[in-house]
Amino acid sequence: MIKKNDIIICVIVAIFCIFSAALIFSLRGTPAKVIISQDNTILHKVSLYENREIKLPHNTVVIENGVVFISEADCKNQICVNTPKISKDGEQIICLPNRVIVEVSE
């Protein structure tokens, strides 16, 4: 048999869970941004969740499905093109010959 006290405890636990989830989501901060800079100058600052392709003079940056990567570069070594896709705060892709930095920031 379910007693009155059991129902009260379940309601209190449910309310606690709802408030905890609301607190966690509110502390997550603003949605992640992709900051693309060259020679210490910010060229683009866009949402990580906005699918787009950004063509720079020497590189092509692709943002899709919450990840960002460099799809094309005219540099010799292609390290930036072979760098894995990034999506977490603080991760970077750097094209040293073209002085391009692609960074994810909260």
Helices and strands as residue ranges (DSSP letters): H 4-27, E 33-38, E 41-47, E 52-55, E 59-64, E 67-73, H 79-82, E 92-95, E 100-105
